[in-house]
Amino acid sequence: RNIFKVKNSNAEKSKKMGKEEKFFRETFMYDKEINVINTATAECSVASERRVDLPVTAGEQLDVIDVTEGNAVICRNSKGRYGYVLVEHLNFR
């Protein structure tokens, strides 16, 4: 019985991540393949001011998906949510 619970939770997680990816592609008009180009750690907690900004907490690991023309990068958190994060809030070690 425990095996089925694990499979169901993985299916739910995959469905939620797919929904987040669809929202990201529509909102950001992003048609390229999603590749992780780097990883970074958030240096401080930052709340999102807009829906396209990704709220981060200090110490959170983020996947960097793409670099923008400004001082922000597009990141994905462990929950599969995408958004802009300012480079000044990230540590790339």
GROMACS elastic network, one bead per residue, 0.5 to 0.9 nm:
[ bonds ]
;  ai    aj funct       b0    kb
    1     4     6  0.55054   500
    1     5     6  0.68209   500
    2     5     6  0.51290   500
    2     6     6  0.64770   500
    2     7     6  0.88159   500
    3     6     6  0.53053   500
    3     7     6  0.63889   500
    3     8     6  0.87354   500
    4     7     6  0.50622   500
    4     8     6  0.60740   500
    4     9     6  0.85908   500
    5     8     6  0.51037   500
    5     9     6  0.61689   500
    5    10     6  0.85978   500
    6     9     6  0.52202   500
    6    10     6  0.61963   500
    6    11     6  0.85974   500
    7    10     6  0.51329   500
    7    11     6  0.61256   500
    7    12     6  0.86363   500
    8    11     6  0.50121   500
    8    12     6  0.61406   500
    8    13     6  0.85606   500
    9    12     6  0.50472   500
    9    13     6  0.61014   500
    9    14     6  0.85656   500
   10    13     6  0.50222   500
   10    14     6  0.60876   500
   10    15     6  0.85315   500
   11    14     6  0.51002   500
   11    15     6  0.61249   500
   11    16     6  0.86238   500
   12    15     6  0.50695   500
   12    16     6  0.61699   500
   12    17     6  0.85921   500
   13    16     6  0.51332   500
   13    17     6  0.61059   500
   13    18     6  0.85184   500
   13    79     6  0.84640   500
   13    80     6  0.89687   500
   14    17     6  0.50907   500
   14    18     6  0.60527   500
   14    19     6  0.85726   500
   15    18     6  0.50743   500
   15    19     6  0.62230   500
   15    20     6  0.87166   500
   16    19     6  0.50400   500
   16    20     6  0.62480   500
   16    21     6  0.86270   500
   16    79     6  0.85872   500
   16    80     6  0.78364   500
   17    20     6  0.50175   500
   17    21     6  0.61084   500
   17    22     6  0.85854   500
   17    79     6  0.72544   500
   17    80     6  0.51223   500
   17    81     6  0.74142   500
   18    21     6  0.50266   500
   18    22     6  0.61458   500
   18    23     6  0.86071   500
   18    80     6  0.83244   500
   19    22     6  0.51140   500
   19    23     6  0.62150   500
   19    24     6  0.85721   500
   20    23     6  0.50915   500
   20    24     6  0.60734   500
   20    25     6  0.86422   500
   20    79     6  0.89883   500
   20    80     6  0.63520   500
   20    81     6  0.57065   500
   20    82     6  0.72559   500
   21    25     6  0.61319   500
   21    26     6  0.86141   500
   21    80     6  0.74600   500
   21    81     6  0.75051   500
   21    82     6  0.75205   500
   22    25     6  0.51777   500
   22    26     6  0.62241   500
   22    27     6  0.85333   500
   23    26     6  0.52377   500
   23    27     6  0.59411   500
   23    28     6  0.83311   500
   23    82     6  0.87988   500
   24    27     6  0.52256   500
   24    28     6  0.57721   500
   24    29     6  0.77150   500
   24    30     6  0.73373   500
   24    52     6  0.85174   500
   24    81     6  0.80128   500
   24    82     6  0.62176   500
   24    83     6  0.77379   500
   25    28     6  0.54897   500
   25    29     6  0.52685   500
   25    31     6  0.65961   500
   25    32     6  0.89878   500
   26    29     6  0.50858   500
   26    30     6  0.69823   500
   26    31     6  0.88723   500
   27    30     6  0.78400   500
   27    52     6  0.77294   500
   28    31     6  0.88398   500
   28    52     6  0.80053   500
   28    83     6  0.88378   500
   30    33     6  0.84506   500
   30    34     6  0.88106   500
   31    34     6  0.86080   500
   32    35     6  0.87866   500
   34    65     6  0.64869   500
   34    66     6  0.83952   500
   35    64     6  0.84044   500
   35    65     6  0.57960   500
   35    66     6  0.80548   500
   36    39     6  0.74560   500
   36    63     6  0.58639   500
   36    64     6  0.56326   500
   36    66     6  0.78302   500
   36    75     6  0.87721   500
   36    76     6  0.88813   500
   37    63     6  0.76069   500
   37    64     6  0.57863   500
   37    65     6  0.57967   500
   37    66     6  0.70718   500
   38    62     6  0.86581   500
   38    63     6  0.61760   500
   38    64     6  0.50604   500
   38    65     6  0.73460   500
   38    66     6  0.89376   500
   38    92     6  0.78930   500
   39    61     6  0.70891   500
   39    62     6  0.56921   500
   39    64     6  0.54913   500
   39    65     6  0.88014   500
   39    75     6  0.87988   500
   39    91     6  0.88774   500
   39    92     6  0.66455   500
   39    93     6  0.83301   500
   40    60     6  0.83492   500
   40    61     6  0.58980   500
   40    62     6  0.52974   500
   40    63     6  0.65071   500
   40    64     6  0.69621   500
   40    75     6  0.89767   500
   40    90     6  0.60177   500
   40    91     6  0.54686   500
   40    93     6  0.69392   500
   41    58     6  0.77185   500
   41    59     6  0.56435   500
   41    60     6  0.55286   500
   41    62     6  0.60599   500
   41    63     6  0.88902   500
   41    89     6  0.85166   500
   41    90     6  0.56054   500
   41    91     6  0.51384   500
   41    92     6  0.65932   500
   41    93     6  0.79113   500
   42    45     6  0.71990   500
   42    46     6  0.88621   500
   42    56     6  0.66418   500
   42    57     6  0.65133   500
   42    58     6  0.51235   500
   42    59     6  0.51870   500
   42    60     6  0.53361   500
   42    61     6  0.66175   500
   42    62     6  0.73924   500
   42    89     6  0.58524   500
   42    91     6  0.62458   500
   42    92     6  0.89908   500
   43    57     6  0.79991   500
   43    58     6  0.51645   500
   43    59     6  0.60932   500
   43    60     6  0.81527   500
   43    88     6  0.85135   500
   43    89     6  0.54580   500
   43    90     6  0.54735   500
   43    91     6  0.61971   500
   44    56     6  0.76021   500
   44    57     6  0.61267   500
   44    59     6  0.72424   500
   44    60     6  0.89008   500
   44    89     6  0.62320   500
   44    90     6  0.80115   500
   45    55     6  0.76302   500
   45    56     6  0.53626   500
   45    59     6  0.83490   500
   45    60     6  0.88200   500
   45    89     6  0.83091   500
   46    54     6  0.84397   500
   46    55     6  0.56608   500
   46    56     6  0.53435   500
   46    57     6  0.63943   500
   46    58     6  0.81177   500
   46    85     6  0.89345   500
   46    89     6  0.81178   500
   47    53     6  0.83569   500
   47    54     6  0.76939   500
   47    56     6  0.66219   500
   47    57     6  0.82637   500
   48    51     6  0.69525   500
   48    52     6  0.79693   500
   48    53     6  0.51116   500
   48    54     6  0.57841   500
   48    56     6  0.80421   500
   49    52     6  0.83860   500
   49    53     6  0.65513   500
   49    54     6  0.88320   500
   49    55     6  0.84638   500
   50    53     6  0.53772   500
   50    54     6  0.84523   500
   51    54     6  0.76267   500
   51    83     6  0.79569   500
   52    82     6  0.78101   500
   52    83     6  0.51191   500
   52    84     6  0.62181   500
   53    74     6  0.88385   500
   53    82     6  0.80310   500
   53    85     6  0.63704   500
   54    74     6  0.85640   500
   54    75     6  0.75195   500
   54    76     6  0.80407   500
   54    77     6  0.82220   500
   54    81     6  0.74763   500
   54    82     6  0.63047   500
   54    84     6  0.55260   500
   54    85     6  0.60559   500
   55    83     6  0.80943   500
   55    84     6  0.88088   500
   55    85     6  0.79747   500
   56    59     6  0.86598   500
   56    60     6  0.67304   500
   56    62     6  0.87894   500
   56    77     6  0.81937   500
   56    85     6  0.81893   500
   57    60     6  0.56231   500
   58    61     6  0.89648   500
   60    77     6  0.78705   500
   60    78     6  0.85048   500
   61    77     6  0.68684   500
   61    78     6  0.73605   500
   62    75     6  0.61327   500
   62    76     6  0.57113   500
   62    78     6  0.70091   500
   62    90     6  0.89410   500
   63    74     6  0.85683   500
   63    75     6  0.54094   500
   63    76     6  0.51320   500
   63    77     6  0.64653   500
   63    78     6  0.82685   500
   64    67     6  0.78545   500
   64    73     6  0.68217   500
   64    74     6  0.60479   500
   64    76     6  0.65740   500
   65    73     6  0.75245   500
   65    74     6  0.54828   500
   65    75     6  0.53737   500
   65    76     6  0.69661   500
   65    82     6  0.88289   500
   66    73     6  0.59201   500
   66    74     6  0.51394   500
   66    75     6  0.72482   500
   67    70     6  0.83906   500
   67    71     6  0.86068   500
   67    72     6  0.69833   500
   67    74     6  0.62896   500
   68    71     6  0.71634   500
   68    72     6  0.60046   500
   68    73     6  0.55573   500
   68    74     6  0.72769   500
   68    84     6  0.89310   500
   69    72     6  0.76428   500
   69    73     6  0.86588   500
   70    73     6  0.81576   500
   70    86     6  0.88357   500
   71    85     6  0.85816   500
   71    86     6  0.58308   500
   71    87     6  0.58154   500
   71    88     6  0.78410   500
   72    84     6  0.59808   500
   72    85     6  0.53203   500
   72    87     6  0.53282   500
   72    88     6  0.83453   500
   73    83     6  0.81838   500
   73    84     6  0.55423   500
   73    85     6  0.55294   500
   73    86     6  0.63748   500
   73    87     6  0.65330   500
   74    82     6  0.68987   500
   74    83     6  0.54445   500
   74    85     6  0.63627   500
   74    86     6  0.88802   500
   75    81     6  0.82401   500
   75    82     6  0.56037   500
   75    83     6  0.56364   500
   75    84     6  0.62159   500
   75    85     6  0.66363   500
   76    79     6  0.78789   500
   76    80     6  0.58038   500
   76    81     6  0.54340   500
   76    83     6  0.67204   500
   76    84     6  0.89172   500
   77    80     6  0.54334   500
   77    81     6  0.56070   500
   77    82     6  0.67340   500
   77    83     6  0.87975   500
   78    81     6  0.74839   500
   85    88     6  0.85224   500
   85    89     6  0.72358   500
   85    90     6  0.79477   500
   86    89     6  0.56674   500
   86    90     6  0.72505   500
   87    90     6  0.53253   500
   87    91     6  0.80961   500
   88    91     6  0.80219   500
